[in-house]
Amino acid sequence: MSFFIETLVGGLLAGVMYSLVAIGFVLVFKASGVFNFAQGSMVLCAALTFVTLRDKGIDFWLAALITLAVMVLIAIAVERVVLRPLVNRPQITLFMATLGVSFVIEGLAQIVMGASVHELDLGIVDTPIEIGGVQVSQFDLIAAGTAGILVVALSIFFNKTRVGIALRAIADDPQAALSIGIRLQTLWQIVWGVAGFVSLVAGLLWGARQGVQFALTLVVLKALPVLIIGGFTSITGAIVGGLIVGAGDSLAEIYLGSLLGGSVSTWFSYVLAVAFLLIRPAGLFGEAPIERI
């Protein structure tokens, strides 16, 4: 039983790492109804910018501020150059636009900062500590705490502030929001800037865990089951979906891997996602579309 609990807790804490990436998707989708495929590239760009500045001897906090400024500038550029001309276009058009943005960000990052693998040290000692007889990773605990703070802050932002309520109105009906004077372009810049901040946090934690390399962009693939399970419009759902995916992968790897004779963690979460699509397409916390006849 103690081994089961350790596996479960480890999986839950690892799932929080996927949730951090999923939150970036939720922010943009919640505000604009667009699936931002460039989120993985933004995570890579944030991590690569930060570690490049640190390699040049720049102080940790100054490097973080500069990186945040870079991510905000990228967000503003994407809104003005790509999204603004495509307002009121079909969602598939906007999705393909973010796919193109993803490759542009990757290419520019490689040209400017190179393609070498960098080691990122955040000063967090990844050693297990014992809590209630269970061995828990100190790094995973800090990541979980960070995600918790982000969830609370973003939930307050979307539900209690005028900007957050306006963003939700834009996502529901852009034309109606524009007709009552809501400035679509300005609010999109804000939400993409916030998504850039989330990318910075996720990029630092993921970069510290597996090194800053171009494989970081692939974390978007693991975030997809998290979004499907939790719901594309819910920040809380991103966390819950990440916990389910993390725990499911860890337990399946231990208890099903030996039975099936191979690794199952690479595909088990996608099986869960397909099951949710069949049973509850909107996800656990997602908002089901309302159609009026």
C-alpha positions as CSV (number, residue, x, y, z in Angstrom):
1,M,0.0,0.0,0.0
2,S,2.8,2.4,0.8
3,F,4.3,1.8,-2.7
4,F,0.9,2.5,-4.3
5,I,0.5,5.7,-2.3
6,E,4.0,6.9,-3.3
7,T,3.3,6.1,-7.0
8,L,0.0,7.9,-6.8
9,V,1.4,11.0,-5.1
10,G,4.3,11.1,-7.5
11,G,1.9,10.9,-10.5
12,L,-0.3,13.6,-9.1
13,L,2.6,16.0,-8.6
14,A,4.0,15.2,-12.0
15,G,0.6,15.9,-13.5
16,V,0.8,19.4,-12.2
17,M,3.7,20.0,-14.7
18,Y,1.3,19.2,-17.6
19,S,-1.3,21.5,-16.0
20,L,1.0,24.4,-16.2
21,V,1.3,24.1,-20.0
22,A,-2.5,23.4,-20.3
23,I,-3.3,26.6,-18.4
24,G,-1.7,28.6,-21.2
25,F,-4.0,27.0,-23.7
26,V,-7.0,27.6,-21.5
27,L,-6.2,31.3,-21.2
28,V,-6.2,32.0,-24.9
29,F,-9.1,29.6,-25.7
30,K,-11.2,31.1,-22.9
31,A,-10.7,34.6,-24.1
32,S,-10.8,34.1,-27.9
33,G,-12.2,30.7,-28.6
34,V,-8.9,29.8,-30.4
35,F,-6.8,26.8,-29.7
36,N,-3.3,28.3,-29.5
37,F,-1.0,25.6,-30.9
38,A,2.0,28.0,-30.4
39,Q,1.9,27.6,-26.7
40,G,4.6,24.9,-26.7
41,S,6.8,27.1,-28.7
42,M,6.2,30.0,-26.3
43,V,7.3,27.7,-23.4
44,L,10.5,26.9,-25.3
45,C,11.1,30.5,-26.2
46,A,10.7,31.6,-22.6
47,A,13.0,28.9,-21.2
48,L,15.6,29.5,-23.9
49,T,15.6,33.2,-23.5
50,F,16.0,33.0,-19.7
51,V,18.8,30.4,-19.8
52,T,20.7,32.4,-22.5
53,L,20.6,35.5,-20.4
54,R,21.7,33.5,-17.3
55,D,24.6,32.1,-19.4
56,K,25.7,35.7,-20.1
57,G,26.0,36.3,-16.3
58,I,22.8,38.3,-15.9
59,D,21.2,38.2,-12.4
60,F,18.3,35.6,-11.9
61,W,15.5,38.1,-11.3
62,L,16.7,40.6,-13.9
63,A,16.8,37.7,-16.5
64,A,13.3,36.7,-15.5
65,L,12.0,40.3,-15.9
66,I,13.7,40.6,-19.3
67,T,12.3,37.3,-20.4
68,L,8.8,38.3,-19.3
69,A,9.2,41.5,-21.4
70,V,10.2,39.5,-24.4
71,M,7.2,37.2,-24.0
72,V,4.9,40.2,-23.7
73,L,6.4,41.8,-26.9
74,I,5.9,38.5,-28.7
75,A,2.3,38.4,-27.6
76,I,1.7,42.0,-28.8
77,A,3.3,41.2,-32.2
78,V,1.3,38.0,-32.6
79,E,-2.0,39.9,-31.9
80,R,-1.2,42.8,-34.3
81,V,0.4,40.9,-37.1
82,V,-1.5,37.6,-37.1
83,L,-4.8,37.8,-35.1
84,R,-6.0,41.3,-35.7
85,P,-6.4,40.8,-39.5
86,L,-8.2,37.5,-38.9
87,V,-10.9,38.7,-36.6
88,N,-14.3,37.0,-37.2
89,R,-12.7,34.4,-39.4
90,P,-13.5,30.7,-38.9
91,Q,-11.8,29.1,-35.9
92,I,-9.9,26.7,-38.2
93,T,-8.3,29.7,-39.8
94,L,-7.1,31.1,-36.5
95,F,-5.9,27.6,-35.5
96,M,-3.8,27.3,-38.6
97,A,-2.4,30.8,-38.0
98,T,-1.2,29.8,-34.5
99,L,0.3,26.7,-36.0
100,G,2.3,28.9,-38.4
101,V,3.3,31.2,-35.4
102,S,4.6,28.1,-33.6
103,F,7.1,27.3,-36.4
104,V,8.1,30.9,-36.7
105,I,8.9,31.2,-33.0
106,E,10.9,28.0,-33.0
107,G,12.9,29.0,-36.1
108,L,13.7,32.5,-34.7
109,A,14.6,31.1,-31.3
110,Q,17.0,28.7,-33.0
111,I,18.6,31.4,-35.2
112,V,19.0,33.9,-32.3
113,M,19.9,31.6,-29.4
114,G,21.1,28.4,-31.1
115,A,19.9,24.8,-30.8
116,S,22.2,23.5,-28.1
117,V,20.8,21.8,-25.0
118,H,21.2,24.0,-21.9
119,E,21.1,23.1,-18.3
120,L,18.8,25.3,-16.2
121,D,19.4,25.5,-12.5
122,L,16.7,27.2,-10.4
123,G,18.4,26.4,-7.1
124,I,15.7,23.8,-6.3
125,V,17.2,20.6,-4.9
126,D,15.3,17.7,-6.4
127,T,15.6,15.3,-3.5
128,P,12.8,13.3,-2.0
129,I,11.5,14.3,1.4
130,E,9.3,12.2,3.7
131,I,5.8,13.4,4.4
132,G,3.6,11.1,6.5
133,G,5.8,8.1,5.6
134,V,5.6,8.9,1.8
135,Q,8.6,9.9,-0.2
136,V,7.7,13.1,-2.2
137,S,9.9,15.0,-4.7
138,Q,10.8,18.5,-3.4
139,F,10.8,19.9,-6.9
140,D,7.3,18.5,-7.6
141,L,6.0,20.1,-4.4
142,I,7.3,23.5,-5.4
143,A,5.8,23.0,-8.9
144,A,2.5,22.1,-7.4
145,G,2.5,25.1,-5.1
146,T,3.3,27.4,-8.1
147,A,0.4,25.9,-10.1
148,G,-1.9,26.4,-7.1
149,I,-1.0,30.1,-6.8
150,L,-1.5,30.6,-10.6
151,V,-4.9,28.9,-10.5
152,V,-6.1,31.1,-7.7
153,A,-4.8,34.3,-9.3
154,L,-6.1,33.6,-12.7
155,S,-9.5,32.5,-11.4
156,I,-9.8,35.8,-9.6
157,F,-8.7,37.6,-12.7
158,F,-11.3,36.0,-15.0
159,N,-14.2,36.0,-12.5
160,K,-13.8,39.2,-10.4
161,T,-12.2,41.8,-12.7
162,R,-13.8,43.9,-15.5
163,V,-11.1,42.8,-17.9
164,G,-11.7,39.1,-17.1
165,I,-15.4,39.5,-17.6
166,A,-14.9,41.4,-20.9
167,L,-12.6,38.6,-22.1
168,R,-15.3,36.0,-21.4
169,A,-17.8,38.1,-23.3
170,I,-15.4,38.3,-26.3
171,A,-15.0,34.5,-26.3
172,D,-18.8,34.0,-26.2
173,D,-19.6,36.5,-29.1
174,P,-16.9,38.8,-30.5
175,Q,-19.4,40.7,-32.6
176,A,-21.7,41.5,-29.7
177,A,-18.7,42.4,-27.5
178,L,-17.5,44.9,-30.2
179,S,-20.9,46.4,-30.5
180,I,-21.0,47.5,-26.9
181,G,-17.6,49.1,-27.0
182,I,-15.3,46.3,-25.8
183,R,-11.8,46.8,-27.3
184,L,-11.1,43.4,-28.8
185,Q,-7.5,44.1,-29.8
186,T,-6.4,45.5,-26.5
187,L,-7.9,42.6,-24.5
188,W,-6.3,40.0,-26.8
189,Q,-3.0,41.6,-26.2
190,I,-3.6,41.4,-22.4
191,V,-4.5,37.7,-22.5
192,W,-1.6,36.8,-24.8
193,G,0.7,38.7,-22.4
194,V,-0.7,36.7,-19.5
195,A,-0.3,33.5,-21.5
196,G,3.3,34.6,-22.1
197,F,3.8,34.9,-18.3
198,V,2.4,31.4,-17.8
199,S,4.7,30.2,-20.5
200,L,7.7,31.6,-18.6
201,V,6.7,29.8,-15.4
202,A,6.1,26.5,-17.3
203,G,9.3,26.9,-19.3
204,L,11.5,27.5,-16.2
205,L,10.1,24.4,-14.4
206,W,10.2,22.2,-17.5
207,G,13.6,23.4,-18.5
208,A,14.9,22.7,-15.0
209,R,13.5,19.2,-15.1
210,Q,14.6,18.0,-18.5
211,G,17.0,20.6,-19.8
212,V,16.2,23.5,-22.2
213,Q,16.0,21.9,-25.6
214,F,13.6,21.9,-28.6
215,A,11.9,18.8,-27.3
216,L,10.1,21.2,-24.9
217,T,7.7,22.0,-27.6
218,L,6.4,18.5,-27.5
219,V,4.9,19.0,-24.1
220,V,1.9,20.4,-26.0
221,L,1.1,16.8,-27.0
222,K,0.8,15.7,-23.4
223,A,-1.3,18.8,-22.6
224,L,-4.0,17.8,-25.1
225,P,-5.4,14.9,-23.0
226,V,-5.3,17.3,-20.0
227,L,-7.4,19.8,-21.9
228,I,-9.9,17.2,-23.2
229,I,-10.4,15.7,-19.7
230,G,-10.6,19.0,-17.8
231,G,-12.3,21.1,-20.4
232,F,-10.9,23.8,-22.7
233,T,-12.5,26.7,-20.9
234,S,-11.7,25.9,-17.3
235,I,-8.5,26.8,-15.5
236,T,-9.5,24.5,-12.6
237,G,-10.2,21.8,-15.2
238,A,-6.6,22.1,-16.4
239,I,-5.4,21.3,-13.0
240,V,-7.8,18.5,-12.4
241,G,-7.1,17.1,-15.9
242,G,-3.4,17.2,-15.2
243,L,-3.8,15.3,-11.9
244,I,-5.9,12.6,-13.6
245,V,-3.3,12.3,-16.5
246,G,-0.3,12.2,-14.1
247,A,-1.9,9.7,-11.7
248,G,-3.3,7.6,-14.5
249,D,0.1,7.4,-16.4
250,S,2.0,6.5,-13.2
251,L,-0.4,3.8,-12.0
252,A,-0.8,2.4,-15.5
253,E,2.9,2.2,-16.0
254,I,3.4,0.2,-12.8
255,Y,0.3,-2.1,-12.9
256,L,-0.5,-2.4,-16.6
257,G,3.0,-2.1,-18.0
258,S,4.1,-5.4,-16.5
259,L,0.9,-7.2,-17.8
260,L,1.2,-5.8,-21.3
261,G,4.9,-6.2,-21.6
262,G,5.8,-2.7,-22.4
263,S,5.5,1.0,-21.6
264,V,2.0,2.3,-21.4
265,S,2.6,5.8,-20.1
266,T,3.1,7.2,-23.6
267,W,-0.4,6.4,-24.7
268,F,-2.6,5.7,-21.7
269,S,-3.6,9.3,-21.2
270,Y,-4.8,9.4,-24.8
271,V,-7.1,6.4,-24.2
272,L,-8.6,8.4,-21.2
273,A,-9.0,11.4,-23.5
274,V,-10.9,9.3,-26.1
275,A,-13.1,7.9,-23.4
276,F,-14.0,11.4,-22.2
277,L,-14.7,12.5,-25.8
278,L,-17.2,9.7,-26.1
279,I,-18.8,10.2,-22.6
280,R,-18.4,13.9,-21.9
281,P,-17.1,15.9,-24.9
282,A,-17.0,19.2,-23.0
283,G,-14.7,17.7,-20.3
284,L,-15.3,17.7,-16.5
285,F,-15.4,21.5,-16.1
286,G,-15.9,22.6,-19.7
287,E,-18.9,24.6,-20.8
288,A,-21.1,22.7,-23.2
289,P,-22.1,24.7,-26.3
290,I,-25.7,26.0,-26.2
291,E,-27.5,25.9,-29.5
292,R,-30.7,27.9,-30.0
293,I,-33.2,26.6,-32.6
